[in-house]
Amino acid sequence: MSALVTVMLFFFIWALFAGRLARGGIAAPLAMVAIGIAATAGSDPLIVIELDTGSAEVGVEIVLALLLFIDATEVSVAALRRQRSTIIRLLGIALPLSLALAWLLGLVFFPDLNFWLLAVLATIIVPVDPTPAGAVLRDRRIPQTVRESLNVESGLNDGFIAPVFLFCLAGATAGADGRTPTAALLLAVPALSIAIAVGLLVGLLGARLIIWAYSAGWTEASSLRLGVLALPLVAFGSAVLLSGNGFIAAFVAGICFGRATRQVPGDALHLTEDVSTMFTLILWFAFGQIVNQTLAEGGLWIYVPYAVLGLTVVRMVPVAISLAGAGMKRRDVLVLGWLGPRGLASIVFGLLAYLGLQSPESDTVANIMVATVTLSVVCHGLTARLIGAWYGRRPDGLEQKVVP
């Protein structure tokens, strides 16, 4: 209980100064990681968070389910239509190339690791999360094309990578439970089908029922917000009970429900977003403890070169290739390539892999996840406003003053 009180007190203090910190270029993830590092440092830390328990794993899974649902609902259909060509190139060309390049780099840096574990590492370092550089999405000096493309890409990115991650993790953990990789992967295929069916049912039916109840005057805004919060959890839990993939079910439900948001009150998603934000901040706080643990164990520097290339070459080269001939300005392509922050999805995938694997493979996953996300939070968080200023100094950077 004392740990809970202390963590909530930190959150309260952060909330009092969040605006000033954001204006100073310190995004919420960077602030929470710093607080987490400070609160869990030393041989007698103020707080100790147990991350290797069954309840912690369930908590991480719920966070990912909520994240996927929210990401799916926040994808703007209008923005997707405007940037359709760019999004197709980023998800259809750049994303597979990034995964392949990350796997090849892993083979160079860690030749002793097997195929499936290298694939797991690739899926951990590739997901894009704009949160560490959230100021970019609100900076009108940056062209609307860049901001919308990054926003839509990140909203769909996790949903595309999640099944790939789980597929690779099934292959990497097959030997531990006596199954062959082939048998483990064959089980993942029907799980994906069940997840899609459950997500469609929960998302479409839930949206229709909510619209009907609201239109008929049978419900009120506060109750409606609770109903929306229940949908991703129903989709996730139902899919798991039916031996399906709960994460994909939550993502599909979010896509289906997102189409209905124009027919319900504007704040219908606010409670779900706030709960998701609280859980994600707790996870960022816990990440601070993971940073301390990996630093205490030593050897983290070995993984830094792989993380640096994962944040630069693995993202920027595929983006440049995918956008070749798209008619985008060179600096826009460069910025889109750089703005591939790694954040919550990488942490959640890394934790799930850490909990599912055995040492020393689990330690390798933790170190790579820590090195990649820490570098991203610092570098992308601190350069977000510099990118806006760079556009602002150029005459042609004034052409995009449109609110997304």
Secondary structure, DSSP 8 states (H G I E B T S, - for coil): -HHHHHHHHHHHHHHHHHHHHHHTT--HHHHHHHHHHHHT-SSS-S-----SSHHHHHHHHHHHHHHHHHHHHT--HHHHHHTHHHHHHIIIIIHHHHHHHHHHHHHHH-TTS-HHHHHHHHHHHS----GGGTHHHH-TTS-HHHHHHHHHHHHHHHHHHHHHHHHHHHHHSGGGGT--HHHHHHHHHHHHHHHHHHHHHHHHHHHHHHHHHHHTT-S-HHHHHHHHHHHHHHHHHHHHHTTS-HHHHHHHHHHHHHTTGGGS-TTTTHHHHHHHHHHHHHHHHHHHHHHHHHHHH--GGGGHHHHHHHHTHHHHHHHHHHTTTS---HHHHHHHHH-----HHHHHHHHHHHHHS-TTHHHHHHHHHHHHHHHHHHHHHHHHHHHHHHHHTSGGGGG-----
